[in-house]
Amino acid sequence: MIPDGFGPASVTMARDYLRWRDGQKELPYDSLQVGSIRTYASDSYITDSAAGGTALATGTKTYNGAVAVDTSRQAVATLLEGAERRDMSTGLVVTSRLTHATPAVFSSHVPDRGQENRIARQQLNKDIEVMLGGGRRHFLPQSAEGSAREDDLDLLQAAQDRGYEVVQTASELSRAGEGQTQENRLLGLFSPGHMAYEIDRDHTQQPSLAAMTETAIDRLSGNGEGYFLMVEGSRIDHAGHGNDAASHLRDILAFNRAAKSALTAAQEDDNTLVVIVSDHETGGLTLGRNRDGEGIYSWRPETLAAVKASSGAIADSIRSIRSTGASEAAKRTRIAGTLTRLTGVQDVPTEIVSNLMTVEGPYAVGNAVSPLVNRQALVGWTSHAHTAVDVNLYAYGPGANAFVGHHDNTTIARKLANLMDVDLESLTGTLRAGRDAR
């Protein structure tokens, strides 16, 4: 399980919030921490999700942007492919596009993570039993509305032809499997792009990460040979990129519920290993910050509880206000009121409203909203990108002791392969005999 972009401060944020909200003193996996990992890529001290994910999926150190290929751009075998060779059932559950970096590194081989249409085709050809997430646009032919493909391949129809049950809403997912057997494959594509942030999800028809995880485990666990499931809390990372503390927190809590479901299933099964580790930290999160030049020994989880929407959703509301024919004064008043209603901040500084009246760019409006909440909550960020800090490692079940200590990220895949009795080096040779990723 991969909580993308989840660093040590993110752990503390979630724990402090739950302690403030209901007195809960531990996260579902706190007692399972066995160590930590370093995350650098072959070409940078700071990894991206493709290189970081490739390390976790294959045991290979590679360059930023690489999807399950080495520095020579040749394919390297993944744990999921190894599981398939052992006749285990396999699955991917994410809240990003299915073709995004982390799910891609387990299920495809391309030299550039941006080749998502190619990734989608490779994923479908893998015959993975369960794939749940976003990214429908990469599975639609170019003639279909909202497609991101540049060809006429209809991968949704191709999936159905290959025996997949295709679902696109939470209600369809809950009905999936009625009258079906566990041998039937399941493809869920719940949004054109990434799935919604958890804080915005009630306004959609999308399932929770926990619901997707539980469905996948139910589908996969009937195989007597075992199963391999990768679950990613993808949007934890995206909120970190936007320095959106409230969305970061809510997606962590959503991941926690999925982790609790997986751990409960493992406890009941008594023969399943659960490993939880991030691929990197995002945003340089700090709990506590200077305000008006003064260091303050506090941070305020209650501020994050009052936020009702992601900074991106708030930005959409502000763009809508700006596009009206109202006077500038009326727009300013409406923007300030919207910020108060959706963030809980009562006295919105005039300079923030002025900035939001004029700022442009796909992420600029949302990035201008986030500081309002961060300042009130006494939360700081150092970056809109990833950072180089080590991240925590958790393990439960048979073989968990193998992960005790501090490791390079590539070590995780090698240890898992050993426990799964998978020879990644031999499988890599087989892959390369057939093709490489050029």
LOTORSE-230803 format. One record per residue (C-alpha): residue in one letter; residue number from 1; x, y, z. Coordinates in pm, 1 decimal, always signed. Example, Ala and Ser with C-alpha at 12.3 -4.5 7.8 and 13.67 -1.06 7.14 Angstrom:
BEGIN
{node 'A', 1, {+1230.0, -450.0, +780.0}}
{node 'S', 2, {+1367.0, -106.0, +714.0}}
END
This chain:
BEGIN
{node 'M', 1, {+0.0, +0.0, +0.0}}
{node 'I', 2, {+143.0, +334.9, -109.0}}
{node 'P', 3, {+25.2, +663.6, +44.4}}
{node 'D', 4, {+183.0, +879.3, -226.6}}
{node 'G', 5, {+359.5, +1192.3, -100.1}}
{node 'F', 6, {+312.8, +1089.7, +264.3}}
{node 'G', 7, {+603.9, +1201.8, +478.7}}
{node 'P', 8, {+669.7, +1189.2, +853.7}}
{node 'A', 9, {+495.1, +1523.0, +914.9}}
{node 'S', 10, {+187.2, +1390.4, +732.9}}
{node 'V', 11, {+170.5, +1104.8, +983.5}}
{node 'T', 12, {+178.1, +1351.4, +1271.7}}
{node 'M', 13, {-82.1, +1574.6, +1107.3}}
{node 'A', 14, {-331.5, +1288.1, +1078.8}}
{node 'R', 15, {-263.7, +1162.0, +1430.7}}
{node 'D', 16, {-294.5, +1508.6, +1588.7}}
{node 'Y', 17, {-615.5, +1575.4, +1399.1}}
{node 'L', 18, {-775.8, +1252.0, +1518.2}}
{node 'R', 19, {-660.2, +1317.4, +1874.3}}
{node 'W', 20, {-821.6, +1663.8, +1857.0}}
{node 'R', 21, {-1139.9, +1530.4, +1694.6}}
{node 'D', 22, {-1215.3, +1222.2, +1901.4}}
{node 'G', 23, {-926.2, +1144.5, +2132.5}}
{node 'Q', 24, {-776.2, +876.2, +1907.6}}
{node 'K', 25, {-407.0, +850.1, +1990.0}}
{node 'E', 26, {-283.4, +609.7, +1721.9}}
{node 'L', 27, {-323.5, +554.7, +1350.0}}
{node 'P', 28, {-414.2, +202.8, +1227.8}}
{node 'Y', 29, {-51.3, +130.8, +1140.9}}
{node 'D', 30, {+144.0, +322.8, +1409.3}}
{node 'S', 31, {+232.8, +5.9, +1599.5}}
{node 'L', 32, {+345.9, -159.0, +1275.4}}
{node 'Q', 33, {+631.0, +79.5, +1193.5}}
{node 'V', 34, {+942.9, -126.9, +1128.7}}
{node 'G', 35, {+1173.3, +128.7, +969.2}}
{node 'S', 36, {+1215.2, +385.8, +695.9}}
{node 'I', 37, {+1343.9, +417.6, +340.0}}
{node 'R', 38, {+1549.2, +663.8, +138.6}}
{node 'T', 39, {+1395.1, +764.4, -190.3}}
{node 'Y', 40, {+1648.6, +923.5, -429.9}}
{node 'A', 41, {+1644.9, +849.5, -805.0}}
{node 'S', 42, {+1943.2, +759.0, -1022.5}}
{node 'D', 43, {+1961.9, +1113.1, -1160.4}}
{node 'S', 44, {+1844.7, +1325.4, -865.3}}
{node 'Y', 45, {+1843.0, +1339.4, -486.9}}
{node 'I', 46, {+1469.3, +1405.5, -522.4}}
{node 'T', 47, {+1265.9, +1134.4, -692.8}}
{node 'D', 48, {+947.1, +1163.0, -891.5}}
{node 'S', 49, {+672.1, +902.7, -858.1}}
{node 'A', 50, {+785.5, +712.5, -1166.5}}
{node 'A', 51, {+1141.4, +650.3, -1047.0}}
{node 'G', 52, {+1031.3, +606.4, -685.4}}
{node 'G', 53, {+755.9, +368.8, -789.2}}
{node 'T', 54, {+986.2, +174.0, -1020.5}}
{node 'A', 55, {+1219.6, +114.6, -726.1}}
{node 'L', 56, {+932.1, -20.2, -515.5}}
{node 'A', 57, {+786.2, -227.5, -800.7}}
{node 'T', 58, {+1104.6, -372.1, -951.3}}
{node 'G', 59, {+1399.1, -322.2, -715.8}}
{node 'T', 60, {+1572.8, -109.8, -980.2}}
{node 'K', 61, {+1711.1, +241.6, -934.3}}
{node 'T', 62, {+1626.0, +453.1, -1238.3}}
{node 'Y', 63, {+1580.1, +807.2, -1370.0}}
{node 'N', 64, {+1290.4, +1040.9, -1301.9}}
{node 'G', 65, {+1011.6, +976.4, -1551.4}}
{node 'A', 66, {+1099.9, +610.4, -1609.4}}
{node 'V', 67, {+818.4, +355.0, -1584.7}}
{node 'A', 68, {+958.5, +9.2, -1497.9}}
{node 'V', 69, {+1263.4, +55.9, -1719.0}}
{node 'D', 70, {+1627.4, +89.3, -1616.6}}
{node 'T', 71, {+1866.3, +372.7, -1699.9}}
{node 'S', 72, {+1921.1, +212.8, -2042.7}}
{node 'R', 73, {+1544.1, +227.2, -2103.6}}
{node 'Q', 74, {+1509.9, -149.2, -2102.8}}
{node 'A', 75, {+1218.2, -319.9, -1929.7}}
{node 'V', 76, {+1265.7, -454.5, -1578.2}}
{node 'A', 77, {+1018.7, -704.3, -1434.4}}
{node 'T', 78, {+768.4, -595.6, -1170.1}}
{node 'L', 79, {+632.3, -767.9, -861.7}}
{node 'L', 80, {+288.8, -777.3, -1022.6}}
{node 'E', 81, {+430.0, -957.2, -1327.1}}
{node 'G', 82, {+609.1, -1197.0, -1096.2}}
{node 'A', 83, {+285.9, -1266.0, -911.6}}
{node 'E', 84, {+113.2, -1340.8, -1242.0}}
{node 'R', 85, {+386.9, -1591.5, -1330.4}}
{node 'R', 86, {+308.5, -1769.6, -1004.0}}
{node 'D', 87, {-62.7, -1781.5, -1095.2}}
{node 'M', 88, {-153.4, -1536.5, -820.2}}
{node 'S', 89, {-442.7, -1296.6, -873.5}}
{node 'T', 90, {-338.8, -933.5, -918.9}}
{node 'G', 91, {-497.6, -593.7, -871.4}}
{node 'L', 92, {-444.7, -218.0, -880.8}}
{node 'V', 93, {-652.4, +27.3, -676.3}}
{node 'V', 94, {-575.3, +400.7, -699.3}}
{node 'T', 95, {-738.4, +742.7, -678.4}}
{node 'S', 96, {-527.7, +884.8, -961.7}}
{node 'R', 97, {-560.4, +791.7, -1326.1}}
{node 'L', 98, {-487.3, +420.3, -1364.6}}
{node 'T', 99, {-225.6, +524.1, -1618.1}}
{node 'H', 100, {-50.0, +757.6, -1373.6}}
{node 'A', 101, {+304.5, +687.5, -1258.0}}
{node 'T', 102, {+254.2, +460.8, -955.8}}
{node 'P', 103, {+0.7, +214.2, -1100.2}}
{node 'A', 104, {+187.6, +227.7, -1430.7}}
{node 'V', 105, {+519.3, +109.4, -1285.8}}
{node 'F', 106, {+361.4, -214.7, -1165.4}}
{node 'S', 107, {+179.7, -286.2, -1490.7}}
{node 'S', 108, {+366.7, -142.1, -1790.4}}
{node 'H', 109, {+707.1, -50.4, -1932.2}}
{node 'V', 110, {+766.6, +284.8, -2105.2}}
{node 'P', 111, {+1062.3, +525.3, -2103.6}}
{node 'D', 112, {+844.8, +829.6, -2027.8}}
{node 'R', 113, {+558.2, +843.2, -1778.2}}
{node 'G', 114, {+372.6, +1080.0, -2010.5}}
{node 'Q', 115, {+297.4, +794.4, -2252.9}}
{node 'E', 116, {-31.4, +719.0, -2078.2}}
{node 'N', 117, {-218.5, +595.8, -2385.2}}
{node 'R', 118, {+50.9, +335.7, -2439.4}}
{node 'I', 119, {+40.0, +248.8, -2068.4}}
{node 'A', 120, {-337.4, +190.8, -2084.2}}
{node 'R', 121, {-299.6, -56.3, -2368.5}}
{node 'Q', 122, {-24.5, -246.6, -2187.8}}
{node 'Q', 123, {-229.8, -260.7, -1868.4}}
{node 'L', 124, {-524.6, -411.2, -2048.6}}
{node 'N', 125, {-304.2, -669.4, -2218.1}}
{node 'K', 126, {-175.2, -782.8, -1877.4}}
{node 'D', 127, {-517.3, -931.1, -1786.9}}
{node 'I', 128, {-490.2, -795.1, -1432.4}}
{node 'E', 129, {-795.2, -925.1, -1246.7}}
{node 'V', 130, {-897.0, -596.8, -1078.4}}
{node 'M', 131, {-814.5, -240.0, -1185.7}}
{node 'L', 132, {-996.7, +45.2, -1011.4}}
{node 'G', 133, {-927.2, +417.7, -1038.0}}
{node 'G', 134, {-961.8, +717.1, -1267.9}}
{node 'G', 135, {-832.8, +795.2, -1615.5}}
{node 'R', 136, {-1121.6, +690.1, -1839.8}}
{node 'R', 137, {-1002.3, +935.2, -2106.7}}
{node 'H', 138, {-706.4, +709.6, -2191.0}}
{node 'F', 139, {-934.6, +413.2, -2262.6}}
{node 'L', 140, {-1172.9, +590.0, -2503.7}}
{node 'P', 141, {-1124.5, +615.3, -2883.1}}
{node 'Q', 142, {-1030.7, +960.6, -3009.1}}
{node 'S', 143, {-1378.6, +1001.4, -3158.5}}
{node 'A', 144, {-1539.1, +982.4, -2812.1}}
{node 'E', 145, {-1606.2, +1298.8, -2615.2}}
{node 'G', 146, {-1337.0, +1359.4, -2354.9}}
{node 'S', 147, {-1089.5, +1112.5, -2503.0}}
{node 'A', 148, {-716.4, +1175.4, -2465.8}}
{node 'R', 149, {-620.4, +906.2, -2716.6}}
{node 'E', 150, {-478.0, +982.4, -3059.5}}
{node 'D', 151, {-607.1, +664.0, -3221.7}}
{node 'D', 152, {-934.3, +477.3, -3265.3}}
{node 'L', 153, {-871.8, +209.4, -3003.3}}
{node 'D', 154, {-1173.6, +157.3, -2778.9}}
{node 'L', 155, {-1011.5, -1.0, -2476.1}}
{node 'L', 156, {-1337.4, -11.7, -2280.4}}
{node 'Q', 157, {-1489.3, -233.7, -2547.0}}
{node 'A', 158, {-1165.8, -430.1, -2566.6}}
{node 'A', 159, {-1183.5, -482.6, -2190.4}}
{node 'Q', 160, {-1536.1, -618.8, -2214.7}}
{node 'D', 161, {-1425.6, -845.4, -2498.6}}
{node 'R', 162, {-1153.3, -980.6, -2269.0}}
{node 'G', 163, {-1407.1, -1064.7, -1999.4}}
{node 'Y', 164, {-1390.4, -753.7, -1784.5}}
{node 'E', 165, {-1694.3, -618.7, -1608.0}}
{node 'V', 166, {-1665.0, -241.3, -1658.4}}
{node 'V', 167, {-1807.7, -6.6, -1393.1}}
{node 'Q', 168, {-1803.7, +373.1, -1375.6}}
{node 'T', 169, {-1986.1, +474.8, -1053.8}}
{node 'A', 170, {-1988.6, +382.7, -685.9}}
{node 'S', 171, {-2330.4, +220.1, -717.2}}
{node 'E', 172, {-2214.0, +10.7, -1013.2}}
{node 'L', 173, {-1911.3, -98.3, -810.4}}
{node 'S', 174, {-2129.8, -201.0, -517.1}}
{node 'R', 175, {-2339.6, -413.4, -753.6}}
{node 'A', 176, {-2035.9, -557.6, -930.9}}
{node 'G', 177, {-2007.3, -928.9, -899.6}}
{node 'E', 178, {-2375.3, -1007.4, -858.2}}
{node 'G', 179, {-2408.7, -1342.4, -1028.9}}
{node 'Q', 180, {-2037.5, -1335.4, -1112.6}}
{node 'T', 181, {-1753.0, -1558.8, -999.5}}
{node 'Q', 182, {-1417.7, -1446.7, -866.0}}
{node 'E', 183, {-1266.2, -1543.7, -1200.5}}
{node 'N', 184, {-1444.2, -1251.8, -1369.4}}
{node 'R', 185, {-1217.7, -950.9, -1414.2}}
{node 'L', 186, {-1321.7, -604.0, -1299.9}}
{node 'L', 187, {-1228.4, -265.5, -1449.8}}
{node 'G', 188, {-1353.2, +46.7, -1273.8}}
{node 'L', 189, {-1288.2, +387.1, -1432.1}}
{node 'F', 190, {-1469.1, +639.2, -1216.8}}
{node 'S', 191, {-1357.7, +968.9, -1371.3}}
{node 'P', 192, {-1207.6, +1104.0, -1694.8}}
{node 'G', 193, {-891.4, +1209.0, -1509.2}}
{node 'H', 194, {-791.8, +1172.7, -1147.1}}
{node 'M', 195, {-1065.4, +1082.3, -902.0}}
{node 'A', 196, {-1192.8, +1358.5, -673.4}}
{node 'Y', 197, {-1016.6, +1461.9, -357.9}}
{node 'E', 198, {-1182.2, +1295.4, -59.8}}
{node 'I', 199, {-1295.8, +1636.2, +67.0}}
{node 'D', 200, {-1493.6, +1683.9, -258.6}}
{node 'R', 201, {-1605.9, +1323.3, -312.8}}
{node 'D', 202, {-1958.5, +1361.7, -169.4}}
{node 'H', 203, {-2042.3, +1575.7, -473.4}}
{node 'T', 204, {-1955.5, +1289.5, -710.9}}
{node 'Q', 205, {-2066.8, +933.6, -780.6}}
{node 'Q', 206, {-1720.4, +797.4, -706.8}}
{node 'P', 207, {-1643.2, +520.7, -453.8}}
{node 'S', 208, {-1409.8, +565.2, -158.8}}
{node 'L', 209, {-1060.8, +419.8, -155.2}}
{node 'A', 210, {-1171.9, +185.6, +123.9}}
{node 'A', 211, {-1467.8, +58.8, -81.0}}
{node 'M', 212, {-1243.2, -7.4, -380.2}}
{node 'T', 213, {-987.8, -182.6, -159.3}}
{node 'E', 214, {-1250.9, -404.0, +2.5}}
{node 'T', 215, {-1397.4, -495.0, -337.4}}
{node 'A', 216, {-1053.9, -583.6, -472.7}}
{node 'I', 217, {-965.2, -800.5, -173.7}}
{node 'D', 218, {-1298.6, -979.8, -199.0}}
{node 'R', 219, {-1239.3, -1046.3, -569.2}}
{node 'L', 220, {-877.3, -1154.4, -537.3}}
{node 'S', 221, {-864.7, -1347.3, -211.8}}
{node 'G', 222, {-1041.7, -1655.5, -344.6}}
{node 'N', 223, {-734.7, -1766.8, -538.6}}
{node 'G', 224, {-564.2, -2049.7, -353.1}}
{node 'E', 225, {-229.4, -1939.8, -497.5}}
{node 'G', 226, {-263.7, -1602.5, -326.4}}
{node 'Y', 227, {-291.4, -1248.4, -456.7}}
{node 'F', 228, {-88.1, -931.5, -508.6}}
{node 'L', 229, {-269.7, -600.5, -467.0}}
{node 'M', 230, {-120.3, -251.4, -494.1}}
{node 'V', 231, {-334.6, +20.3, -332.6}}
{node 'E', 232, {-235.1, +385.2, -370.5}}
{node 'G', 233, {-371.6, +688.6, -189.8}}
{node 'S', 234, {-273.3, +894.3, -490.9}}
{node 'R', 235, {-423.2, +1230.6, -411.9}}
{node 'I', 236, {-236.0, +1272.3, -83.3}}
{node 'D', 237, {+50.7, +1367.6, -312.9}}
{node 'H', 238, {-153.3, +1599.8, -533.0}}
{node 'A', 239, {-275.6, +1795.3, -231.3}}
{node 'G', 240, {+85.6, +1826.6, -119.4}}
{node 'H', 241, {+178.9, +1972.5, -456.9}}
{node 'G', 242, {-93.3, +2232.7, -406.6}}
{node 'N', 243, {+6.7, +2292.5, -42.1}}
{node 'D', 244, {-358.6, +2217.3, +34.0}}
{node 'A', 245, {-342.5, +2104.9, +396.8}}
{node 'A', 246, {-712.1, +2021.1, +438.6}}
{node 'S', 247, {-724.6, +1803.2, +125.7}}
{node 'H', 248, {-392.4, +1641.1, +218.9}}
{node 'L', 249, {-537.9, +1549.7, +558.4}}
{node 'R', 250, {-870.9, +1417.6, +426.8}}
{node 'D', 251, {-700.5, +1194.3, +171.8}}
{node 'I', 252, {-469.4, +1059.9, +442.2}}
{node 'L', 253, {-775.1, +973.5, +651.8}}
{node 'A', 254, {-932.1, +803.4, +348.1}}
{node 'F', 255, {-611.8, +603.4, +300.9}}
{node 'N', 256, {-618.2, +511.3, +670.2}}
{node 'R', 257, {-964.6, +360.9, +627.8}}
{node 'A', 258, {-841.1, +156.7, +331.6}}
{node 'A', 259, {-536.9, +45.5, +531.0}}
{node 'K', 260, {-760.4, -58.3, +819.3}}
{node 'S', 261, {-969.8, -268.4, +579.3}}
{node 'A', 262, {-659.4, -435.9, +437.7}}
{node 'L', 263, {-513.8, -501.0, +782.1}}
{node 'T', 264, {-842.2, -645.0, +907.7}}
{node 'A', 265, {-853.9, -883.4, +610.8}}
{node 'A', 266, {-492.0, -983.1, +674.1}}
{node 'Q', 267, {-561.9, -1047.8, +1042.4}}
{node 'E', 268, {-857.0, -1268.8, +954.9}}
{node 'D', 269, {-658.2, -1451.3, +688.0}}
{node 'D', 270, {-341.7, -1486.1, +900.1}}
{node 'N', 271, {-140.8, -1559.1, +585.0}}
{node 'T', 272, {-123.3, -1218.8, +415.6}}
{node 'L', 273, {+160.3, -965.8, +433.1}}
{node 'V', 274, {+69.4, -595.5, +426.0}}
{node 'V', 275, {+347.2, -343.7, +356.7}}
{node 'I', 276, {+276.0, +30.1, +376.3}}
{node 'V', 277, {+535.3, +272.7, +242.0}}
{node 'S', 278, {+530.8, +599.4, +51.4}}
{node 'D', 279, {+735.4, +661.5, -260.6}}
{node 'H', 280, {+845.6, +1008.4, -137.8}}
{node 'E', 281, {+736.1, +1313.1, +60.6}}
{node 'T', 282, {+559.5, +1600.1, -113.2}}
{node 'G', 283, {+552.8, +1968.9, -27.0}}
{node 'G', 284, {+793.3, +1988.2, +265.5}}
{node 'L', 285, {+510.1, +1993.9, +518.7}}
{node 'T', 286, {+572.8, +2142.1, +864.0}}
{node 'L', 287, {+335.4, +2159.7, +1159.0}}
{node 'G', 288, {+413.2, +2494.6, +1319.1}}
{node 'R', 289, {+540.2, +2804.8, +1141.5}}
{node 'N', 290, {+639.4, +3165.7, +1181.0}}
{node 'R', 291, {+360.4, +3418.6, +1156.5}}
{node 'D', 292, {+434.3, +3790.4, +1128.6}}
{node 'G', 293, {+798.0, +3709.6, +1201.2}}
{node 'E', 294, {+724.7, +3525.7, +1523.7}}
{node 'G', 295, {+767.1, +3153.9, +1587.6}}
{node 'I', 296, {+454.4, +3003.4, +1742.9}}
{node 'Y', 297, {+456.3, +2682.7, +1947.1}}
{node 'S', 298, {+128.9, +2551.4, +1809.8}}
{node 'W', 299, {-62.9, +2429.4, +1510.1}}
{node 'R', 300, {-440.6, +2415.9, +1473.8}}
{node 'P', 301, {-606.5, +2098.4, +1343.7}}
{node 'E', 302, {-947.1, +2254.8, +1412.9}}
{node 'T', 303, {-880.9, +2500.9, +1130.0}}
{node 'L', 304, {-854.0, +2214.3, +880.8}}
{node 'A', 305, {-1177.9, +2062.5, +1010.7}}
{node 'A', 306, {-1366.7, +2376.4, +905.4}}
{node 'V', 307, {-1257.1, +2356.4, +540.2}}
{node 'K', 308, {-1533.2, +2225.3, +312.3}}
{node 'A', 309, {-1363.9, +2195.6, -27.7}}
{node 'S', 310, {-1027.0, +2146.2, -192.2}}
{node 'S', 311, {-833.0, +2451.2, -303.6}}
{node 'G', 312, {-900.5, +2337.3, -660.7}}
{node 'A', 313, {-1276.9, +2331.0, -605.7}}
{node 'I', 314, {-1260.3, +2671.0, -435.7}}
{node 'A', 315, {-1058.6, +2798.7, -731.7}}
{node 'D', 316, {-1333.9, +2680.9, -967.8}}
{node 'S', 317, {-1588.3, +2882.8, -767.1}}
{node 'I', 318, {-1365.7, +3190.0, -782.3}}
{node 'R', 319, {-1317.2, +3157.2, -1158.1}}
{node 'S', 320, {-1694.7, +3136.5, -1193.7}}
{node 'I', 321, {-1735.3, +3459.1, -995.3}}
{node 'R', 322, {-1466.8, +3632.9, -1202.3}}
{node 'S', 323, {-1641.8, +3536.4, -1526.1}}
{node 'T', 324, {-1967.4, +3712.5, -1433.7}}
{node 'G', 325, {-2063.0, +4059.6, -1549.4}}
{node 'A', 326, {-2081.3, +4195.0, -1194.9}}
{node 'S', 327, {-1887.3, +4502.3, -1087.3}}
{node 'E', 328, {-1536.1, +4462.5, -948.0}}
{node 'A', 329, {-1658.3, +4555.6, -599.9}}
{node 'A', 330, {-1934.1, +4294.3, -617.0}}
{node 'K', 331, {-1688.4, +4029.4, -735.5}}
{node 'R', 332, {-1453.5, +4110.8, -447.3}}
{node 'T', 333, {-1737.6, +4077.6, -198.4}}
{node 'R', 334, {-1849.0, +3745.5, -345.3}}
{node 'I', 335, {-1493.1, +3607.0, -351.5}}
{node 'A', 336, {-1438.4, +3701.5, +12.8}}
{node 'G', 337, {-1771.5, +3544.3, +108.6}}
{node 'T', 338, {-1693.1, +3226.1, -83.4}}
{node 'L', 339, {-1356.7, +3195.9, +89.1}}
{node 'T', 340, {-1516.1, +3237.8, +431.3}}
{node 'R', 341, {-1792.1, +2987.9, +353.4}}
{node 'L', 342, {-1559.4, +2718.8, +216.6}}
{node 'T', 343, {-1250.9, +2766.9, +436.4}}
{node 'G', 344, {-1403.0, +2886.3, +763.5}}
{node 'V', 345, {-1163.1, +3183.2, +774.9}}
{node 'Q', 346, {-1368.0, +3482.4, +888.6}}
{node 'D', 347, {-1142.4, +3778.5, +812.0}}
{node 'V', 348, {-1006.9, +3725.2, +462.0}}
{node 'P', 349, {-716.3, +3966.6, +396.1}}
{node 'T', 350, {-783.6, +4215.2, +116.6}}
{node 'E', 351, {-449.0, +4132.2, -47.5}}
{node 'I', 352, {-559.4, +3770.1, -97.0}}
{node 'V', 353, {-885.9, +3882.9, -256.8}}
{node 'S', 354, {-694.5, +4126.3, -480.0}}
{node 'N', 355, {-457.9, +3850.3, -588.0}}
{node 'L', 356, {-746.8, +3615.7, -664.9}}
{node 'M', 357, {-907.9, +3881.3, -882.7}}
{node 'T', 358, {-619.4, +3874.7, -1129.5}}
{node 'V', 359, {-402.9, +3563.5, -1092.3}}
{node 'E', 360, {-395.6, +3332.2, -1396.8}}
{node 'G', 361, {-271.9, +2982.5, -1478.4}}
{node 'P', 362, {-413.4, +2629.7, -1433.3}}
{node 'Y', 363, {-292.2, +2594.8, -1073.1}}
{node 'A', 364, {-227.0, +2956.0, -977.6}}
{node 'V', 365, {-573.6, +3029.6, -837.5}}
{node 'G', 366, {-572.4, +2722.3, -615.5}}
{node 'N', 367, {-216.2, +2794.6, -505.6}}
{node 'A', 368, {-329.6, +3144.6, -408.3}}
{node 'V', 369, {-611.4, +3002.4, -192.6}}
{node 'S', 370, {-399.8, +2756.4, +8.5}}
{node 'P', 371, {-193.1, +3014.6, +205.1}}
{node 'L', 372, {-512.3, +3150.8, +362.3}}
{node 'V', 373, {-582.3, +2820.4, +538.2}}
{node 'N', 374, {-216.3, +2737.8, +603.2}}
{node 'R', 375, {-156.9, +3065.7, +784.5}}
{node 'Q', 376, {-466.4, +3017.6, +999.5}}
{node 'A', 377, {-376.1, +2655.4, +1080.1}}
{node 'L', 378, {-8.5, +2740.3, +1144.6}}
{node 'V', 379, {+96.1, +2487.0, +881.4}}
{node 'G', 380, {+397.1, +2547.5, +658.3}}
{node 'W', 381, {+524.1, +2412.7, +327.4}}
{node 'T', 382, {+862.3, +2454.6, +158.9}}
{node 'S', 383, {+781.7, +2341.9, -195.0}}
{node 'H', 384, {+518.2, +2266.9, -456.7}}
{node 'A', 385, {+728.5, +1964.5, -556.8}}
{node 'H', 386, {+868.9, +1655.6, -386.0}}
{node 'T', 387, {+1140.6, +1658.0, -119.5}}
{node 'A', 388, {+1429.9, +1425.8, -38.2}}
{node 'V', 389, {+1333.7, +1326.8, +318.2}}
{node 'D', 390, {+1314.9, +962.7, +425.3}}
{node 'V', 391, {+966.6, +811.8, +461.9}}
{node 'N', 392, {+824.2, +563.0, +710.9}}
{node 'L', 393, {+793.6, +189.1, +649.1}}
{node 'Y', 394, {+524.2, -31.2, +803.3}}
{node 'A', 395, {+469.4, -407.1, +778.7}}
{node 'Y', 396, {+228.2, -664.2, +919.5}}
{node 'G', 397, {+198.5, -1037.8, +865.9}}
{node 'P', 398, {+424.3, -1325.5, +758.6}}
{node 'G', 399, {+768.7, -1190.1, +672.2}}
{node 'A', 400, {+717.3, -847.8, +831.7}}
{node 'N', 401, {+1041.5, -881.9, +1028.6}}
{node 'A', 402, {+1236.7, -882.7, +702.5}}
{node 'F', 403, {+1164.7, -511.2, +668.1}}
{node 'V', 404, {+1304.9, -398.5, +1003.7}}
{node 'G', 405, {+1558.1, -116.3, +967.1}}
{node 'H', 406, {+1642.9, +163.5, +726.8}}
{node 'H', 407, {+1660.7, +65.7, +358.9}}
{node 'D', 408, {+1706.4, +196.9, +9.9}}
{node 'N', 409, {+1371.6, +199.3, -170.4}}
{node 'T', 410, {+1490.7, -72.1, -410.6}}
{node 'T', 411, {+1532.5, -312.1, -117.4}}
{node 'I', 412, {+1156.3, -327.8, -59.6}}
{node 'A', 413, {+1087.0, -493.7, -395.9}}
{node 'R', 414, {+1374.0, -737.0, -354.4}}
{node 'K', 415, {+1253.8, -843.8, -10.6}}
{node 'L', 416, {+896.4, -883.3, -135.8}}
{node 'A', 417, {+1015.7, -1084.9, -435.0}}
{node 'N', 418, {+1205.8, -1317.7, -202.5}}
{node 'L', 419, {+900.2, -1367.7, +18.6}}
{node 'M', 420, {+682.1, -1428.0, -289.2}}
{node 'D', 421, {+936.6, -1672.1, -437.3}}
{node 'V', 422, {+963.5, -1452.4, -746.2}}
{node 'D', 423, {+1286.3, -1426.4, -949.1}}
{node 'L', 424, {+1271.6, -1071.8, -1086.9}}
{node 'E', 425, {+1608.9, -1101.1, -1261.5}}
{node 'S', 426, {+1506.0, -1411.4, -1454.8}}
{node 'L', 427, {+1170.7, -1258.4, -1544.2}}
{node 'T', 428, {+1346.8, -943.9, -1664.5}}
{node 'G', 429, {+1549.9, -1158.4, -1901.2}}
{node 'T', 430, {+1231.3, -1313.7, -2035.1}}
{node 'L', 431, {+1076.9, -970.7, -2089.9}}
{node 'R', 432, {+1381.0, -839.7, -2272.5}}
{node 'A', 433, {+1396.4, -1143.8, -2494.4}}
{node 'G', 434, {+1055.4, -1042.4, -2623.5}}
{node 'R', 435, {+1093.5, -664.1, -2634.9}}
{node 'D', 436, {+1222.4, -357.7, -2452.9}}
{node 'A', 437, {+1053.0, -26.8, -2375.9}}
{node 'R', 438, {+1201.5, +184.5, -2655.0}}
END
